[in-house]
C-alpha cells in the first residue's frame, strides 16, 4: 500500500500509477526542516501527473512534503494567490 492510501484511504487517485515518484523512497519528498528539496523537485519535473498531484495536495491541505513539485511554502503562496484572484473575480462579477 502506498503512503497516500495509507494516510488518506482509497480516494480517486488513478493518476498516481503514472507518477514519476512511484517506487521512489517517500523520505525524499519529506526532507528534514532546512534540507534541500532539489532532488524531490527534480523527480517531479516533467512528470505527466504533476498538476494532478499538486491539485490533490491543495484540495487536501497537505502541510508537509513536496507535492506536484512544490514545497508547503510554495503551495501556501499559490493558495493565497488563487484566493485573491477568486475575490477579485467575484468583485468584478458583482
GROMACS elastic network, one bead per residue, 0.5 to 0.9 nm:
[ bonds ]
;  ai    aj funct       b0    kb
    1     4     6  0.84384   500
    1     5     6  0.65260   500
    1     6     6  0.64815   500
    2     5     6  0.54881   500
    2     6     6  0.61893   500
    2     7     6  0.87441   500
    2    22     6  0.87578   500
    3     6     6  0.50468   500
    3     7     6  0.61403   500
    3     8     6  0.84908   500
    3    26     6  0.76632   500
    4     7     6  0.51657   500
    4     8     6  0.58074   500
    4     9     6  0.73992   500
    4    10     6  0.84526   500
    5     8     6  0.52250   500
    5    10     6  0.53754   500
    5    11     6  0.75924   500
    6     9     6  0.57862   500
    6    10     6  0.81133   500
    8    11     6  0.73999   500
   10    13     6  0.78251   500
   11    14     6  0.88879   500
   12    15     6  0.84635   500
   13    16     6  0.57608   500
   13    17     6  0.82415   500
   13    52     6  0.87322   500
   13    53     6  0.89432   500
   13    56     6  0.85620   500
   14    17     6  0.61590   500
   14    18     6  0.80548   500
   15    18     6  0.56900   500
   15    19     6  0.68701   500
   15    48     6  0.89357   500
   15    49     6  0.62052   500
   15    52     6  0.69330   500
   15    53     6  0.79165   500
   16    19     6  0.51236   500
   16    20     6  0.87270   500
   16    21     6  0.86005   500
   16    22     6  0.75029   500
   16    49     6  0.74530   500
   16    52     6  0.86215   500
   16    53     6  0.77954   500
   17    20     6  0.87396   500
   17    22     6  0.70098   500
   18    21     6  0.86594   500
   18    22     6  0.76712   500
   18    47     6  0.82774   500
   18    48     6  0.72027   500
   18    49     6  0.67431   500
   19    22     6  0.57270   500
   19    44     6  0.82594   500
   19    47     6  0.62683   500
   19    48     6  0.68885   500
   19    49     6  0.58498   500
   19    50     6  0.75547   500
   19    53     6  0.84717   500
   20    23     6  0.83006   500
   20    24     6  0.81565   500
   20    43     6  0.62638   500
   20    44     6  0.65570   500
   20    45     6  0.87559   500
   20    46     6  0.84330   500
   20    47     6  0.55992   500
   20    48     6  0.79000   500
   20    49     6  0.82227   500
   20    50     6  0.87648   500
   21    24     6  0.51547   500
   21    25     6  0.81248   500
   21    26     6  0.81449   500
   21    40     6  0.86315   500
   21    43     6  0.64523   500
   21    44     6  0.72418   500
   21    47     6  0.85389   500
   22    25     6  0.85498   500
   22    26     6  0.89774   500
   23    26     6  0.83685   500
   24    27     6  0.86008   500
   24    28     6  0.76851   500
   24    43     6  0.88783   500
   25    28     6  0.58517   500
   25    29     6  0.79473   500
   26    29     6  0.55084   500
   26    30     6  0.68877   500
   27    30     6  0.50618   500
   27    31     6  0.64613   500
   27    65     6  0.89154   500
   28    31     6  0.60142   500
   28    37     6  0.80403   500
   28    39     6  0.73502   500
   28    40     6  0.57903   500
   28    65     6  0.87266   500
   28    66     6  0.86536   500
   29    37     6  0.74945   500
   29    39     6  0.85032   500
   29    40     6  0.54307   500
   29    41     6  0.82630   500
   29    64     6  0.88028   500
   29    65     6  0.52580   500
   29    66     6  0.50692   500
   29    67     6  0.77222   500
   30    33     6  0.88954   500
   30    37     6  0.84635   500
   30    40     6  0.86140   500
   30    64     6  0.67330   500
   30    66     6  0.65787   500
   31    34     6  0.78980   500
   31    35     6  0.58053   500
   31    36     6  0.70834   500
   31    37     6  0.67780   500
   31    40     6  0.87930   500
   31    65     6  0.70110   500
   31    66     6  0.85758   500
   32    35     6  0.53715   500
   32    36     6  0.83858   500
   33    36     6  0.87032   500
   34    37     6  0.88360   500
   36    39     6  0.74350   500
   36    40     6  0.86054   500
   37    40     6  0.55016   500
   37    41     6  0.61788   500
   37    42     6  0.86085   500
   37    65     6  0.89323   500
   37    66     6  0.75507   500
   37    70     6  0.89978   500
   37    71     6  0.77542   500
   38    41     6  0.51974   500
   38    42     6  0.60771   500
   38    43     6  0.88297   500
   39    42     6  0.50036   500
   39    43     6  0.65123   500
   39    44     6  0.88765   500
   40    43     6  0.52315   500
   40    44     6  0.65495   500
   40    45     6  0.88406   500
   40    66     6  0.68162   500
   40    69     6  0.74171   500
   41    45     6  0.61128   500
   41    66     6  0.71556   500
   41    67     6  0.86209   500
   41    68     6  0.81767   500
   41    70     6  0.71793   500
   41    71     6  0.87239   500
   42    45     6  0.50520   500
   42    46     6  0.83470   500
   42    69     6  0.78595   500
   43    46     6  0.78393   500
   43    47     6  0.74169   500
   43    69     6  0.80807   500
   44    47     6  0.52945   500
   44    48     6  0.88181   500
   44    49     6  0.87633   500
   44    50     6  0.63784   500
   44    66     6  0.87404   500
   44    67     6  0.81420   500
   44    68     6  0.63370   500
   44    69     6  0.50858   500
   44    70     6  0.88426   500
   45    48     6  0.88914   500
   45    50     6  0.77323   500
   45    68     6  0.86251   500
   45    69     6  0.67454   500
   46    49     6  0.86774   500
   46    50     6  0.75746   500
   47    50     6  0.52581   500
   47    51     6  0.86409   500
   47    68     6  0.85598   500
   48    51     6  0.78553   500
   48    52     6  0.87278   500
   49    52     6  0.51962   500
   49    53     6  0.61931   500
   49    54     6  0.86457   500
   49    68     6  0.78979   500
   50    53     6  0.51372   500
   50    54     6  0.61849   500
   50    55     6  0.86527   500
   50    67     6  0.79305   500
   50    69     6  0.68685   500
   51    54     6  0.50458   500
   51    55     6  0.60853   500
   51    56     6  0.84746   500
   51    68     6  0.59529   500
   51    69     6  0.87988   500
   52    55     6  0.51487   500
   52    56     6  0.60679   500
   52    57     6  0.86583   500
   52    68     6  0.73244   500
   53    56     6  0.50932   500
   53    57     6  0.63159   500
   53    58     6  0.87199   500
   53    67     6  0.59332   500
   53    69     6  0.85011   500
   54    57     6  0.51437   500
   54    58     6  0.62178   500
   54    59     6  0.85874   500
   54    66     6  0.89312   500
   54    67     6  0.53858   500
   54    69     6  0.73376   500
   54    70     6  0.74656   500
   54    75     6  0.82292   500
   55    58     6  0.50175   500
   55    59     6  0.59478   500
   55    60     6  0.84138   500
   55    67     6  0.87528   500
   55    68     6  0.77255   500
   56    59     6  0.51752   500
   56    60     6  0.60629   500
   56    61     6  0.84187   500
   56    62     6  0.84016   500
   56    67     6  0.83255   500
   56    68     6  0.86140   500
   57    60     6  0.52056   500
   57    61     6  0.58458   500
   57    63     6  0.83370   500
   57    67     6  0.62113   500
   57    68     6  0.77867   500
   57    75     6  0.83711   500
   58    61     6  0.51953   500
   58    62     6  0.64912   500
   58    67     6  0.89000   500
   58    75     6  0.70639   500
   58    76     6  0.86561   500
   58    78     6  0.89421   500
   58    79     6  0.74089   500
   59    62     6  0.80316   500
   60    63     6  0.89997   500
   62    65     6  0.77381   500
   62    67     6  0.82354   500
   62    72     6  0.74358   500
   62    75     6  0.88463   500
   63    71     6  0.88329   500
   63    72     6  0.57454   500
   63    73     6  0.88036   500
   63    75     6  0.88406   500
   63    76     6  0.88915   500
   64    67     6  0.86128   500
   64    71     6  0.75653   500
   64    72     6  0.59014   500
   65    70     6  0.83242   500
   65    71     6  0.61356   500
   65    72     6  0.65815   500
   66    69     6  0.58582   500
   66    70     6  0.53581   500
   66    72     6  0.69981   500
   67    70     6  0.55206   500
   67    71     6  0.67439   500
   67    72     6  0.81661   500
   67    75     6  0.86072   500
   68    71     6  0.85452   500
   70    73     6  0.79085   500
   70    74     6  0.55972   500
   70    75     6  0.61001   500
   71    74     6  0.51439   500
   71    75     6  0.61487   500
   71    76     6  0.85569   500
   72    76     6  0.60107   500
   72    77     6  0.86125   500
   73    76     6  0.50803   500
   73    77     6  0.63886   500
   73    78     6  0.87435   500
   74    77     6  0.51500   500
   74    78     6  0.62812   500
   74    79     6  0.87228   500
   75    79     6  0.61117   500
   75    80     6  0.85959   500
   76    79     6  0.51105   500
   76    80     6  0.62471   500
   76    81     6  0.86382   500
   77    80     6  0.51449   500
   77    81     6  0.61632   500
   77    82     6  0.86105   500
   78    81     6  0.50693   500
   78    82     6  0.61095   500
   78    83     6  0.85422   500
   79    82     6  0.51422   500
   79    83     6  0.61123   500
   79    84     6  0.86326   500
   80    83     6  0.50705   500
   80    84     6  0.61717   500
   80    85     6  0.85568   500
   81    84     6  0.51595   500
   81    85     6  0.61626   500
   81    86     6  0.86797   500
   82    86     6  0.61430   500
   82    87     6  0.86161   500
   83    86     6  0.50983   500
   83    87     6  0.62332   500
   83    88     6  0.86221   500
   84    87     6  0.51128   500
   84    88     6  0.61670   500
   84    89     6  0.85728   500
   85    88     6  0.50602   500
   85    89     6  0.60615   500
   85    90     6  0.85235   500
   86    89     6  0.50298   500
   86    90     6  0.60537   500
   86    91     6  0.85741   500
   87    90     6  0.50626   500
   87    91     6  0.61470   500
   87    92     6  0.86097   500
   88    91     6  0.51369   500
   88    92     6  0.62286   500
   88    93     6  0.86309   500
   89    92     6  0.51455   500
   89    93     6  0.61612   500
   89    94     6  0.88021   500
   90    93     6  0.50453   500
   90    94     6  0.63335   500
   91    94     6  0.53457   500
